[in-house]
């Protein structure tokens, strides 16, 4: 995207934010305090019915305890945004419904954890895995994707999280050049999914301007990722005019701009490298205006601490 092809912005852009952006932890911690267990589908299907139930019960209880630990970790480190692992309750969407039934049995425990997040003021969000492709050519893939989203939505309901973008489920556009089909699928989603759904631009299939169009037409918020944007457009700076333009354009898709969420990562070996670096050493200037930022760096909480040591200090002096 060149400076001559920027999205149309509202007549009045938001004023400089007085508050400090909240930096979010993604799934696990560097120090191994927060880790989750899983089980492969292949091994699971080799088990008998009772063995399946026993195996999943043990994993779910372990992972729920680790979710509790994650919230405590966030509290101790003054982190108010946490991306819950999409694999928190593995195989809970299978047709045998063993996992789904176990989660219903554990509803009181789930509700307790969700209540803890509310008491601590920690925002919980989710990024379903890459198998969720609502724009697929295959009707079966689309239905499987909706099934996965339904399962995540039910889990979030059991946690007592609101059916709104505050507790968002963020996905990518999927198969390229299917904007109209994607918007149509979104329009038919149940409210438990659609009310939480957000879309993020990526490096390959959907540029920031394309995913913005999807969000505008479907009436869902856009999560802007500056690094995906510079990779897609082959830019050499986070301060290219299109970065700020897309940030502000994405903000217009949020009914509550104070809930706007953005992502940041840096390239591992070069600025445009798609692989994530250990720490964040370069930030878009416009992100000083962001209320919520997910930090997608390999060193997790250390990356957050490092950003606080230089970038947030810079923000507070603006």
VEXLUMNU-660338 format. One line per 8 residues: number of its first residue (from 0); their letters; for each residue x, y, z of C-alpha. Coordinates in steps of 0.2 Angstrom, whole numbers, m for minus. Layout:
N
NUM) A) X Y Z | ...
This chain:
318
0) XXXXXXXX) 0 0 0 | 7 17 m5 | 4 34 3 | m7 38 m11 | m18 23 m8 | m22 25 10 | m40 21 17 | m52 35 20
8) XXXXXXXX) m51 41 38 | m64 49 49 | m64 68 48 | m57 69 66 | m44 57 72 | m43 52 90 | m33 64 101 | m17 58 109
16) XXXXXXXX) m20 45 122 | m17 51 140 | m17 33 147 | m3 20 144 | m6 6 132 | m9 m11 140 | 4 m25 135 | m3 m42 133
24) XXXXXXXX) 4 m59 137 | 2 m73 123 | m2 m90 130 | 13 m96 140 | 28 m89 150 | 46 m89 146 | 50 m96 163 | 39 m112 161
32) XXXXXXXX) 28 m107 175 | 13 m107 163 | 13 m122 152 | m2 m133 145 | m3 m151 142 | m11 m158 126 | m15 m175 117 | m14 m180 99
40) XXXXXXXX) m30 m185 90 | m21 m201 84 | m17 m207 101 | m33 m202 108 | m43 m212 95 | m33 m227 99 | m40 m227 117 | m56 m235 123
48) XXXXXXXX) m71 m224 129 | m66 m224 148 | m48 m221 144 | m52 m206 133 | m63 m199 147 | m50 m202 160 | m36 m194 149 | m45 m179 145
56) XXXXXXXX) m51 m176 162 | m33 m176 169 | m28 m164 155 | m42 m152 157 | m40 m151 176 | m21 m148 174 | m24 m135 161 | m38 m126 170
64) XXXXXXXX) m26 m125 185 | m12 m118 174 | m25 m105 167 | m28 m100 185 | m9 m99 187 | m8 m88 171 | m20 m76 179 | m10 m75 195
72) XXXXXXXX) 6 m73 185 | m2 m58 175 | m8 m50 192 | 10 m52 199 | 17 m44 184 | 4 m31 181 | m2 m38 165 | m20 m34 161
80) XXXXXXXX) m22 m43 144 | m20 m62 142 | m22 m72 126 | m29 m89 131 | m22 m104 122 | m33 m111 109 | m27 m129 114 | m32 m126 132
88) XXXXXXXX) m45 m140 131 | m39 m152 117 | m51 m163 107 | m66 m155 115 | m74 m153 98 | m74 m171 93 | m90 m180 88 | m89 m192 103
96) XXXXXXXX) m92 m176 114 | m82 m183 129 | m72 m167 130 | m88 m156 128 | m97 m166 142 | m82 m165 153 | m82 m146 151 | m100 m145 156
104) XXXXXXXX) m96 m155 171 | m82 m143 176 | m93 m128 173 | m92 m122 191 | m73 m123 191 | m73 m113 174 | m84 m100 181 | m73 m98 196
112) XXXXXXXX) m58 m95 184 | m68 m82 174 | m74 m73 189 | m55 m72 195 | m51 m63 178 | m65 m51 181 | m60 m47 199 | m42 m45 194
120) XXXXXXXX) m47 m34 179 | m38 m45 166 | m45 m46 149 | m45 m63 141 | m45 m65 122 | m42 m80 111 | m34 m84 94 | m41 m100 87
128) XXXXXXXX) m29 m110 77 | m25 m110 58 | m38 m123 54 | m52 m111 56 | m55 m105 38 | m72 m97 35 | m68 m92 17 | m63 m110 12
136) XXXXXXXX) m70 m117 m5 | m75 m132 4 | m91 m132 13 | m85 m146 25 | m70 m135 30 | m82 m120 33 | m93 m131 44 | m79 m138 53
144) XXXXXXXX) m72 m121 56 | m89 m115 63 | m89 m130 74 | m72 m126 82 | m78 m108 84 | m94 m114 93 | m83 m125 105 | m72 m110 109
152) XXXXXXXX) m88 m99 111 | m96 m112 123 | m80 m112 133 | m79 m94 135 | m98 m94 140 | m93 m107 154 | m79 m95 159 | m92 m82 161
160) XXXXXXXX) m84 m70 148 | m95 m58 139 | m101 m61 122 | m93 m45 115 | m76 m40 107 | m70 m37 125 | m68 m56 125 | m64 m58 107
168) XXXXXXXX) m60 m73 96 | m48 m67 83 | m45 m76 66 | m37 m73 49 | m47 m71 33 | m41 m87 26 | m42 m91 7 | m39 m75 m3
176) XXXXXXXX) m50 m66 m15 | m66 m73 m6 | m71 m57 2 | m90 m58 m2 | m91 m76 3 | m82 m73 19 | m94 m58 23 | m109 m70 19
184) XXXXXXXX) m103 m84 31 | m100 m71 45 | m118 m65 43 | m125 m82 46 | m114 m85 62 | m123 m87 79 | m122 m72 90 | m111 m82 103
192) XXXXXXXX) m98 m82 89 | m101 m66 79 | m102 m55 94 | m84 m60 99 | m77 m62 82 | m63 m50 75 | m52 m52 60 | m33 m49 58
200) XXXXXXXX) m23 m44 42 | m10 m56 37 | 6 m57 27 | m1 m67 12 | m19 m68 9 | m28 m53 16 | m19 m36 17 | m24 m23 30
208) XXXXXXXX) m35 m14 18 | m44 m30 12 | m47 m36 30 | m53 m19 34 | m66 m20 20 | m72 m37 27 | m74 m30 44 | m83 m15 38
216) XXXXXXXX) m95 m25 28 | m98 m39 41 | m99 m27 55 | m85 m34 66 | m69 m26 73 | m52 m27 65 | m36 m32 74 | m22 m22 65
224) XXXXXXXX) m5 m31 65 | 8 m18 60 | 21 m32 57 | 10 m42 45 | 6 m26 36 | 24 m21 33 | 28 m38 27 | 13 m39 15
232) XXXXXXXX) 17 m22 8 | 36 m24 9 | 39 m8 19 | 55 m3 28 | 48 6 43 | 33 5 55 | 31 24 53 | 27 22 34
240) XXXXXXXX) 11 33 33 | 0 18 29 | 4 10 46 | m4 25 55 | m18 26 42 | m23 8 44 | m22 9 63 | m34 23 63
248) XXXXXXXX) m45 15 50 | m46 m1 61 | m51 9 76 | m67 15 67 | m73 m4 66 | m73 m4 85 | m90 1 93 | m80 5 108
256) XXXXXXXX) m63 12 103 | m56 9 120 | m57 m9 117 | m46 m8 101 | m33 m22 101 | m18 m22 90 | m3 m35 88 | 15 m32 87
264) XXXXXXXX) 30 m43 83 | 47 m39 75 | 57 m49 62 | 69 m62 69 | 84 m59 57 | 78 m44 47 | 65 m30 48 | 53 m39 36
272) XXXXXXXX) 57 m57 42 | 40 m65 46 | 48 m76 60 | 46 m68 77 | 60 m61 87 | 64 m64 105 | 61 m46 110 | 52 m30 103
280) XXXXXXXX) 65 m17 99 | 55 m7 86 | 38 0 88 | 26 10 77 | 24 28 84 | 6 27 82 | 5 12 94 | 6 25 108
288) XXXXXXXX) m12 28 104 | m17 9 106 | m27 4 121 | m22 m14 120 | m7 m22 112 | m3 m41 111 | 16 m44 112 | 20 m58 100
296) XXXXXXXX) 38 m61 104 | 47 m77 109 | 53 m71 126 | 35 m67 132 | 35 m58 148 | 53 m53 146 | 48 m45 130 | 34 m35 139
304) XXXXXXXX) 46 m30 153 | 59 m24 140 | 45 m14 131 | 41 m6 147 | 59 m2 150 | 60 9 135 | 45 11 125 | 32 15 138
312) XXXXXX) 44 26 147 | 45 36 130 | 26 36 129 | 24 43 147 | 36 58 142 | 26 62 126
